[in-house]
Amino acid sequence: MFRFKSIFNPDIYSEVTFSKIAVELKADEAVIHKEFHLSSADPNIVGVKKSIPVGFTNYNVADQLADIGMEAIHPKASKPLELTGINIRIKNTFEPEHPGTVISKDYVGEKSKVEIISGTDQVMAIEVHDPSMVGEVGFDLHIMEIFRKYGISYILKSTNANSITQIIWQKDFKKELLKDLKENFHEITSKEVALICVLGTNIAQPGILSKATAALAKKNINIESFSQSLKQVNMQFVIQRNHYKQGIIALNNALCAI
C-alpha cells in the first residue's frame, strides 16, 4: 500500500494541497497527523476514560462532523480523496503506535451502534411561523432567499405545517436578517441553543433513537427540535444551551461508553 503522509498539523490551505498531491500520486491512503484522536466524544467533556477512539468511519460521517465544526479534515480537502477512492487515516501525533481512524467511502459498521457524540453550543435557532405556509408550494424558498441574501447557511432544518426551524452558527447571525424576516413573515422566534449529534455509519436500527431520547429525558433535558434524514447517519438534537455538556455526557454514557 502506498501511503502519503502529512508531517504537520495542516490548516485548510495545506490540507487542500496535501489532498491534491495524494490524488495526483494515486495513493492508497492519505495519513494526516492531528493533536487528538477522532473519538466517541470530547474527552474534555466526558473524561478521557469514557472517550473511545473511533477505528473506522466513512466520508458521510466525516462531513456531518465538519458541518458542526468538528473537522477530521476540511470538506474541500476530503472531496477529491473521496471521489478517487483514497482512504484517509487520522493519527494522533502524540500516540504514533496507535492505528488511528480510517475514513473510507463505503465503510459501514457490521454491528449497528453509535460511533460518535458531538455537537456545538455556538448556534442559534431561528423559527419562521406563518399560518399561510400550510400547503403553499415553495413557501420555504422565500425564506431561503432571505438567508442567501445575508450569506447564511443552516446546519439543521426542521418543519411542520406552519413552522420552519433552522439552526445557524451564532457568528453568522445578523440583526438585519431578523428584521428582514419579521417584515416578511407572521412570527419570528430566535434563541441561543446547543446542537448535539448522534452519529454512526450503521444506526438505522430500531431502538437507538429511543435510547437517545430516554438518556436526555432522565437528565430532564428537553428536545427543542430534531432532525434525521433517510440515510440515518446523524440524529440532531436541539437543546437549551446550558444543558450542552450534560447532554453530551448523558448520550455518550448511554450509547458509546464502555
N, C-alpha and C positions, 0 to 999 in steps of 0.2 A: 504494500500500500504506500502510495506517495502522499506524504503529509506536508502541507505548507503551514508554517508556524509564524505567529506574531511573537516578537521578543519584547513586547512592551504592552502596556495597557492602552489600547488605541482609543482615540476620540472618534467622532463621526467621520471626519475627513480621512483620517488614516485607516479607519475601518473600511471605507469605500475603496480606497486604494488597495488595501490588503485583499478585499474581495475580488477586485478586477484582476489582480495578479494571479490569485488562486484559480480563477476561471480560465485565464489565458494559459496557465501551465497545466490545466486539466487535472488538478489534484483530486485525489480520492477523499481527502479530509482536510479541512482548514481548522487549525488549532489556535484558539485565542486564549491568552492568559489574562485573567482578571484577579482582583484582590479578594475575591469571595467565591464560594460555591453557589451554583444555582440550586437553591434549597426549597424545601416544602413550605417554609415561612421564614420571615426575617428573624434571625437569631437574636437581634437586639430587642425584639418584642416578646417572642415565645421562649427564649432561652436556648443556649447552644445545644443542650442535650435533647431538645424537642424539635430541633431544626434538622431535617434529614436531607442530605444531598440527593438530588434527582439524577438517576443514572441515564435515563433516556427520555426524550420527548420529541415532538415534531415541530415543524415550522409554523403550523397554525397556532399552537400554544405559545410559541415564541412571539408571534405577532400580537396575541392577546396581552402578553406581558408588556410589550413595547407600547401598546395603546394606553396603558396606565402608568407609563414612565419607568417600568422595571425592565430595562433593556439588557438582554443577554448579548444582543448585537443589534445595531440600528437596522430597521427595515430596508433602508436604501442600500445597505451593505449585504443584507441577507438574501434579498430577492434574486440577484444574479446567481448566488450559490444554490438556492433552492431550485431555480429553473434549469440549472445544468446538472442537478442531482449530486451536488457536493455536500457531504455532511460537515457539520460544524461540531467541534469538540471544545467545550468551555472548561478550562482548567484553573484551579486555584494556584496562583503563583507561590503561595506560602506552603502548599502541600503538593509538591511535584510528583510524589509517588501515587497520589490519588488519580484514578482514571478519569474523573470529571464527568461532565454531562455531554452526551452525544445528541445533537439535534439533526434529525433526518426528515425527509419529505413524507415518507409513508408510515413512519412508526406509529403503531397503536398497541398499547399495553395488552398483554394476554389476559390479565385479570382486571376486571372493572374496579377502578379505585381513583380517588382524588390524589393528584400528584403535587399540586401547589395551591397554597392560600396566599393571596397577595391583594394589594389594593393601594388606596391613597386617601388621605384626609385633606387634600388640597383641591377639592372640587365643589361645584355649586350645582344645585338643581334649579332649572327654570321650567315652569309648567305653564302651558297655554291652555286655558279652559274657555270654551266657546260653545254655546248651545247650537249654533248653526253648523257646527262641524259634522254632526252625525249624517252619514250618507252622502256627504259632499265630496265628489271625486276631486282629488288633487288639493284638498284643503291644506295639507301639510307642506305642499310646495310653496305656498305663500310664506309660511313660517321659515322655511329653509332659505328662501330668497333674502330674508332679513338677516339671518345668521351669516349667509355668504357675504352680504354687504359689509359686514364688520370683520370678515375673515376669521369666523369662529366655527370650529368643528366640534361635534359632540362625541362623547365616549359611549354613552348609553342612550337609547330611545325607547320609551315605554308608552303605549297608547291604549285608550279605550274610546267609547263612543263620543265623548265630549272633551277629552283632555289628552294632551301630549306632553310628556315629561322628558326633558333632555338634561343629561349631565355633561357639564363642560369644565374645563380647567378654570380655577378661580383667577389665575393670572391672565386669562383671556377675556374675563368679564369686563364689559364696558357699560357705563350708565346710559350711554346713548342707545345701546341695544335694548335695554329695558324700556326706555322712553318710547322707542320706535314700536316695540311690541304692544305696549299699552295703548298706543294711538290706533292700532290696527285690529286688536282683538278684545274680547269681552272682559277677561280676567287673567291677570298675570301674577304668578307666585314665584318668588325666588328665595332661596335659603342656602346657607352653607351646610354641606353634608360630607359624608365619607362614603367611599365605594369599596366594597370587598368582593373579590372574585374567587370562586372555587373552580380550579382548572384541572384538566386531565385529558389525555388522549383517548380514554375509554371510560367515560362517566355516563354514558347513555343507558343506564340501567335503573329499574325501579328501586326506590328507597334512598338514593343519595340525596335528592332534594329534601326529602322529609327529615333525614338526619341533620342536614344543614340548618333547616328552619327550626327544628327542635333544639339544637345546640344554642341558637341565638335566643329562642324563647326562654330557655332555662336561665339565661342571664338577664332576662327582662329587656331584651333588645328588640325594638320594633323594626320591621322591614318597611321602609318608606316607599320603596319602588323596587321592581325586579325585572330582569330581562334574561332570556336564554334563546338562542337560535336553534334551528333544527339540527345543526351539526353537533350540538351538545358537547362543546369542549369548554364552555365558560358560563357559569352561573354568576350573575352580577346582582349583588345586594346593595341597595342604597339604605344607609342607616344614619342616625344622628352622629355628628362629628365627634362628640365627646365619648361615644361608645366604640370608636375605631379600634384601639388596641385591645380592648376587652373582646371585641368581636373576632379579631384575628386569632387571639388565644383560644377562644371557645371553638371556633371552626377547626383550627389545627389540632386541638386535643381530641375532637370528636371524629375527625376524618383522616388525619395524617399521622399523628404522633404514635410512636412505638408503645 
